[in-house]
Amino acid sequence: MKINWFDEDVYKLLMRLAINFVFITIIVRFFYYKITKRKDYLFTYYLMGFIIFFICFSLKKLDIDTGMGLGLFAIFSIIRYRTNQIAIKEMTYLFIVIGLSVVNSLASNKISMTELAIINLFMLVLIYVLEYVWLLKHETRKTILFENIKLIDIRKEEQLKEELENRTGLSINRVEIGKINYLDDTAQVRIFYYDDEQGFSDYNELAE
């Protein structure tokens, strides 16, 4: 069996990969994360973006018909990011495993071993960096039905924050006021806190 170890498309892969990395980093790290502080979604957007990039790059080099291509992407229809049964990070790992399996299984002589190695190694390095090196704080949020309507006042923001900290035992970063019901003197209050700074972990990470 003839194995293609290297071809000129490696340079195309590296160039497009660099462009993709720069713009995804600007959008996800400096636009999205700066506002939301959601590390779990930052992790997902990075890995989803790059695995789809590699799948499309690989499929472009393969001689497959439209039905085969649609069938491959139909594999990912089994993944539902709206589910409350599996955390989004676990769903992302599942997506990565399926994606790399598709790329590796479809590899032929049209995809050199160097390109295949770059794809797999890049995903491994990116996952390691996001998990263990690029230590970003994850801001968790939770919505609470608050009955002390007297504290729902912009002038009493610190008092409201202190009251919520006393009740929840959490170190709260900021508070947002939602729907206010003056009929029963209640308001929806959304609290934001860094999960890794608390004395205990949140049982339901997906709850808001």
PEQUI-V301254 format. One record per backbone hydrogen bond with DSSP energy under -0.5 kcal/mol. CO is the residue of the C=O (numbers start at 1). NH is the residue of the N-H. If there is no record, write none. Layout:
CO:NH, CO:NH
This chain:
3:5, 4:113, 5:114, 7:10, 8:11, 8:12, 9:13, 10:14, 11:15, 12:16, 13:17, 14:18, 15:19, 16:20, 17:21, 18:22, 19:23, 20:24, 21:25, 22:26, 23:27, 24:28, 24:29, 25:29, 25:30, 26:31, 27:32, 28:33, 31:35, 32:35, 32:36, 33:37, 37:39, 37:139, 38:42, 39:43, 40:44, 41:45, 42:46, 43:47, 44:48, 45:49, 46:50, 47:51, 48:52, 49:53, 50:54, 51:55, 52:56, 53:57, 54:58, 55:59, 56:60, 57:61, 58:61, 58:62, 59:62, 62:64, 65:69, 66:70, 67:71, 68:72, 69:73, 70:74, 71:75, 72:75, 73:76, 74:77, 75:78, 76:79, 78:80, 79:81, 80:83, 87:91, 88:92, 89:93, 90:94, 91:95, 92:96, 93:97, 94:98, 95:99, 96:100, 97:101, 98:102, 99:103, 100:104, 101:105, 102:106, 103:107, 108:111, 110:112, 112:116, 113:117, 114:118, 115:119, 116:120, 117:121, 118:122, 119:123, 120:124, 121:125, 122:126, 123:127, 124:128, 125:129, 126:130, 127:131, 128:132, 128:133, 129:133, 129:134, 133:135, 134:136, 137:139, 138:140, 138:195, 140:193, 142:191, 144:146, 144:189, 146:187, 147:149, 148:151, 149:152, 151:153, 153:156, 154:157, 156:160, 157:161, 158:162, 159:163, 160:164, 161:165, 162:166, 163:167, 164:168, 165:169, 170:172, 171:194, 174:192, 176:190, 179:188, 180:182, 181:186, 186:181, 187:146, 187:189, 188:178, 189:144, 189:191, 190:176, 191:142, 192:173, 192:174, 193:140, 193:195, 194:197, 195:198, 203:205, 204:207
